[in-house]
Amino acid sequence: MNNIYKQVIDTSYKYYYVLDEAKILKLDLDALDNFKRSIPNEFKNIPFNNFLTVINRDTLPFKWSSYPLPKARYVDRYHLPKNVSLTRVFKYVPASTDQYIIDSLEKRGIIPIRTQPNTRSKKAEKLIKKWIAAYNKRPKEEKNFYVISKPVFTSNKQYGLIKVDEAGQGCTYIFKNQNGQWIIIIALHWVA
């Protein structure tokens, strides 16, 4: 896994956040067919049906903290870092809004903008720009977190599949075991 980590995680981070509970991959025949169609012909011999069999058979939970990744800070879904998404949702709230409501919004990734009644849009825009400037000053480690699937290996342990999601983007990786080293052979990216 350490070799995989070096290929997938931004190694310039001093630390990074990982959702401790690994995402359990869901793969059905339709998803498998779509996946097969999106890869180059040279990789059509990968035993994709074997991945499907293994995924459907292995439903046990997996925690990344049981397999320590270098520099990782593990978090649960209820204690994610604040405002790490590249998508920013602003919500106008009255200036008198209680702090616990503000905190609740922030925990859900919503950026509350306190305003007075009938506040002109110029003032609101200044508040948003101020928040974005403060966000941009945060260390890069505080702007992202990873949701990593439970790794899936073919029964002969020659291929591995893992999905890594970040704030606003993700990738499904297929690795091949070559002389004991796991090498990325396919990387299918998505961006929100």
C-alpha positions in Angstrom: 0.0 0.0 0.0 2.9 2.4 0.6 3.9 2.2 -3.0 0.3 2.9 -4.0 0.1 5.8 -1.6 3.2 7.4 -3.2 1.5 7.3 -6.6 -1.9 8.6 -5.5 -1.5 11.1 -2.6 0.2 14.4 -3.1 3.5 13.7 -1.4 4.3 17.4 -0.9 1.7 17.5 1.9 3.0 17.7 5.4 -0.1 15.7 6.4 -3.4 14.9 4.8 -6.9 13.9 6.0 -8.3 10.5 5.2 -11.8 9.3 5.9 -11.0 6.4 8.2 -13.9 4.2 7.1 -13.0 3.0 3.7 -15.6 3.4 1.0 -16.9 -0.1 0.0 -16.9 -0.3 -3.8 -20.1 -0.9 -5.6 -19.8 -2.5 -9.0 -22.5 -4.2 -11.0 -22.5 -5.6 -14.6 -23.6 -2.2 -16.1 -20.9 -0.3 -14.3 -18.4 -3.0 -15.3 -19.4 -2.8 -18.9 -19.1 1.1 -18.9 -15.7 0.7 -17.2 -14.5 -1.8 -19.8 -15.6 0.5 -22.7 -13.6 3.5 -21.3 -10.2 1.8 -21.2 -7.7 1.2 -24.1 -7.9 -2.1 -25.9 -4.4 -3.1 -24.6 -6.0 -3.6 -21.1 -9.1 -5.5 -22.1 -7.5 -8.8 -20.8 -7.7 -7.6 -17.2 -10.0 -10.0 -15.3 -12.7 -7.4 -14.5 -15.3 -10.1 -13.8 -13.0 -11.3 -11.0 -13.1 -7.8 -9.4 -16.9 -8.0 -9.5 -16.9 -11.4 -7.8 -14.4 -10.3 -5.1 -16.3 -7.0 -4.4 -19.7 -8.8 -4.1 -18.2 -11.5 -1.8 -16.1 -9.2 0.5 -18.5 -6.9 2.4 -16.4 -6.6 5.6 -15.7 -3.0 6.8 -12.2 -1.6 6.5 -10.6 1.2 8.5 -7.5 2.9 7.1 -6.2 3.6 10.6 -5.6 -0.2 10.9 -3.2 0.1 8.0 -1.3 3.3 8.8 -0.6 5.5 5.8 2.4 7.9 6.1 1.4 11.4 7.2 -2.3 10.6 7.3 -4.7 12.1 9.8 -7.8 9.9 10.1 -11.2 11.5 10.5 -14.7 10.0 10.7 -17.6 11.3 8.6 -18.8 13.5 11.5 -15.5 15.3 12.0 -14.3 16.2 8.5 -12.1 19.3 8.1 -14.2 22.4 7.7 -14.8 23.9 4.2 -12.4 21.6 2.3 -14.6 21.4 -0.8 -13.6 23.2 -4.0 -17.3 24.0 -4.3 -18.3 26.7 -2.0 -21.9 27.1 -0.9 -22.6 30.5 0.8 -25.8 31.0 2.8 -26.9 34.4 3.9 -28.0 34.4 7.6 -29.2 37.2 9.8 -26.4 38.9 11.8 -28.0 37.8 15.0 -27.8 34.0 14.1 -26.7 32.0 17.1 -23.1 30.6 16.9 -24.3 27.0 17.2 -26.2 27.4 14.0 -23.2 29.0 12.3 -21.1 26.0 13.5 -23.7 23.5 12.2 -23.7 25.1 8.8 -19.9 25.1 8.6 -19.7 21.4 9.6 -21.9 20.7 6.5 -19.5 22.7 4.3 -21.8 25.7 4.0 -20.2 29.1 4.5 -22.5 31.4 6.5 -22.5 35.1 5.6 -23.9 37.2 8.4 -25.8 40.1 7.0 -28.1 42.9 8.2 -31.7 43.1 6.8 -31.7 44.8 3.4 -27.9 44.5 3.1 -26.8 45.7 -0.3 -25.3 43.1 -2.6 -21.9 45.0 -2.7 -21.5 44.4 1.0 -22.4 40.7 0.7 -19.9 40.4 -2.2 -17.2 41.9 0.0 -18.0 39.4 2.8 -17.7 36.5 0.3 -14.4 37.9 -1.1 -13.1 38.2 2.4 -14.0 34.6 3.2 -12.4 33.4 0.0 -9.2 35.3 0.7 -9.0 33.8 4.2 -9.7 30.3 2.8 -6.9 30.7 0.2 -4.4 31.6 2.9 -5.0 28.3 4.7 -2.4 25.6 4.2 -3.0 23.3 1.3 -3.3 20.4 3.7 -6.5 22.1 5.2 -8.2 22.4 1.9 -8.6 18.8 1.0 -9.4 15.3 2.3 -9.3 11.9 0.8 -12.0 9.2 0.7 -10.3 6.0 -0.3 -12.1 2.8 -1.1 -11.3 -0.5 0.3 -8.7 -2.0 -2.0 -9.9 -4.9 -4.1 -7.5 -7.5 -5.6 -8.1 -10.2 -8.2 -8.0 -13.7 -6.8 -4.5 -14.3 -8.3 -3.3 -11.0 -6.7 -2.0 -9.7 -10.0 -4.3 -6.7 -10.2 -5.7 -4.3 -7.7 -8.5 -1.7 -7.9 -8.9 1.3 -5.7 -11.0 4.5 -5.9 -9.7 7.8 -4.4 -12.1 10.8 -4.1 -11.0 14.3 -3.2 -12.8 17.6 -2.9 -14.5 17.9 -6.2 -12.6 15.2 -8.1 -11.6 11.6 -8.0 -10.0 8.7 -9.8 -10.4 4.9 -10.1 -7.0 3.2 -10.3 -6.1 -0.2 -11.6 -2.7 -1.5 -10.5 -0.7 -4.4 -11.8 1.8 -6.3 -9.6 5.0 -6.3 -11.5 7.9 -8.1 -9.7 6.4 -7.2 -6.3 5.8 -3.5 -7.1 2.2 -2.2 -7.7 2.2 0.0 -10.8 -0.7 2.1 -12.0 -1.8 0.9 -15.4 -5.2 2.7 -15.6 -6.4 5.9 -14.1 -9.9 7.0 -14.8 -10.4 10.6 -13.5 -13.6 12.5 -12.9 -14.1 16.2 -11.9 -17.3 17.7 -10.5 
